[in-house]
Amino acid sequence: MGDPRELLDAALARLTALIEVEPTTAVDGCTHCLAAHELAALSGPAEAVPDDLVAYVAGDIPSMWGDFSTLYRRLTPRILTLLMRGELHVDESLVGLNLARADWRSWPNGQALALEAVFTAWWSTVLASPAACPTVDQVLDLLLSATGTITPWLERWAATRTPSADLHLEDLIQNWAPYLVTGQLLLGFHDDFDVTAEVTAWMLQQGPERVQDEDAWEWLTALDGAARPRS
């Protein structure tokens, strides 16, 4: 299977290489928000763009740019690398939303498949990291926002029977069960995705076999009670 971190590094390197072979183009952006030298930097090689400018683009809205999809595509390896290091400071669900806005599935020359491989390798790395940063719930929010579904990521988690994955499950139950017990769990930057039913069923299926923490067990018991039909 290989070390998850090494697989992630390889996936990121492949995505970067596929994007870097394309010629750079002049970036058309809001001149009220950015100085000429900043637009010039964005028009050059992605690796030379300052981190703060990468973060600015990562959290911006498409209408501020002439060709948002191309700009976001060129900077995606930088954006994800900074995010994985905990150095981006942009909401993860907003990055996922902007990847969807950039229509990443239509990216050419194998780039869409390469980004999908990054998502998969990143998720495996997060599940294997006892102290993941960003956290499991933050990465799930990004993956859901980018791909439009939480199902494959929960399925991969269900198949990952490791101590770190179980610890993450305990944390997720404590973070999300309060929403599930009392109402809805809405994810995405604009609360676009109602995952209440799917996550509830998944937690109740996975939790009893994997949870040991007492607080997580209490929430799991409450969730089970809330999910039972009223007689």
N, C-alpha and C positions, 0 to 999 in steps of 0.2 A: 504493500500500500504506500509506503514511503512516509517520511516525516511531513506532517501537515504544513509546517512553516516553510520547508524547502519547496513543497509543491506550490504553495502560495507565491513564493518569490519567483518561481519559474513561470507561473501563470501571469504574474504582473509583468515580468520581463518580456514575455511573448506579446502581450497586449501593447506594451510600450513600443516594441520593435515594429509591429504592424502599423501603428499610427505614425511613427517617426519617419517612415519611408515616404509619406505624402509630403508634397511641397507646402511650405507655409504660405499663408495668404494674409492680406491686409485685413485687420479687424475693424469693423464698423460698429462703434459703440457710442453711448451717450457722452457727448463732449462736456456736458454740464457736470457729470459725475466723475469723469476721468480726465486726467491731463494728457497732453499729446505724447509725453514720454511713456505713460502707462499703456496707451493704445499701441505704441510702437513695440513695447515689450511683449504685449500679448500677440503681436503680429510675428514675432520671432520664434525661435526654438522653444518648445514647452519647458525644457529643463532649465532654461535661463529666466523664466518668469519668477519674480519674487514670491515667496510664500504668502505674503499678505494679499497680493493681487490674485493668486490662485484661490485663496479663501473668499475673496470678494466675488469672483465669478461663481464659485461653488454654491453660494447662497443667493445669487441674484435671480431676477425674473427674466424670462425670455424676451419680453418686449423692449428691453434695454439694448438689445443687440441686433445687428443686421442679419447675422447668421448664427443664431444661438446654438443650433445643433452641432455645427462644425467646430465652433469654439469649445463647447463643452466636451466634445469627443476628443479634441486634441489635448485637453487638460485633464481628462479623466484619470489617467495613471497617476498624475501628480496629486489630484484631489483625493483619490483613494489611499495613496501612500501616506499622505499627511493625516488622513482620518484614522488609518490603522495605527499610526504612531501616537494618536491622541493629541495632535498638533493643529488640527484644522479649526476646531471651535465653531462648527456650523452644525445645526441640527441634522442628525442622521436621516430622519425621514424627509427633510428638505432635499438632501443630496439624492435620495432615492427618487423623489418626485421630479427633480430636474433631469435625472437620467431618463426617466420616462418621457418627460417633455422633449428631451433631445432625441427621442425615438431610437434608442440604442439598438433595438432589434433589427433596424434597417441599416445599421452601419456596414460599410462595404469591406471586401477583401478579408473576410474571416474575422473581422474585429468584433462582431456581435458574439460569435462563438467563443472568442478569446475572453470577452468580458464575462460571459456566462461561466467560463472555467474559473475566472477570478472569484466570482460570487461563490461557487461551490467550494473552492479551496479555502477561501476566507472563512466560510461557515464551519468547515472542518477544523480550521485552526482555532476559531473561537471556542468551539465545543471542547477542544483539547487543552485549553488554557484555563487553569483554575481561577485566575484573576484577570479575565479578559477586559480589555479596554480598546474600543467601546465595549459596553456590556452586551450580554446576549440579547436582552430585550431591545436595545438600541440597534443592534445589527439586524435583528429580525424586522424591525420597523423599516429599515432601509431596504432590505431585500423584498419585503412585501410591497413597498411603495414603488420600487423599480420594476418588479416583475408582475405585480397585480395579483399575486397569490401567496398565501402562507403555507399551503399544503406541502410542497416538496421539501421545504425547510423543516417542518415538523416531522415529516417522514424520515428524513435523514437523521434527525435527532433521536427519533424512536429506535433507529437501527444502531445508534452509537451508544453501546452499553459500557461506559467507562466511568470511573469515580468522578472525574471533572464534569462530565456531561450530567451526571446525577446531581452534583452540587448546583449546577446551573439550573436544573429543573426545580430544585428546592427554592432557589432565589426567585425564579420566575413565578412560581406559585404564590410566594409571599408578595410579589410586586403586582401581579395581575388578578389574583383571586378576589381581592376586595372589590374590584370593578365588576367581576363576573357574578359575585354573590349578590350585589346590590343593584345591578343594572346591566349596562352594555360595556363591552370593551371595544372602543373605537380607536383604530390605529391610522397612521398616515398623518402628514403635516396638517391637513385640513379635516382630520377625523373622517376620512373617506371610506374606510374599510371597517365594516362591522364583522368582527371575527369571534363574536361571543359564543355562538353555538359550536363552531369548529374547535376553538381552543378549550372550551369546557369539556367537550367529549374527549379530546386528546389528553388533557390533564388527568381526567378520571380514569382513562385507560392506562396511562403511563405511571401515574403517581403511586398507587398502592404497591407496586413492585420495586420502586426505586427511592422513595422518600424515607428518610430517617429523622430529619430535623423535626422537633416537636411543634414549633410554630407553623412549619409548612404542613404538618399533619393536621393541625387544627383548621387551617384554611381549606385543606383538601376535604375534610369532613364537612365543613360548612358548605363548600361547593357542591358536594354530593347531595346534601340535604336540599339546597336551593334548586338543584337540577331535577329532583324527583317530582313527578306529577302530583298535583294536589288532589286529594280524594274528596 
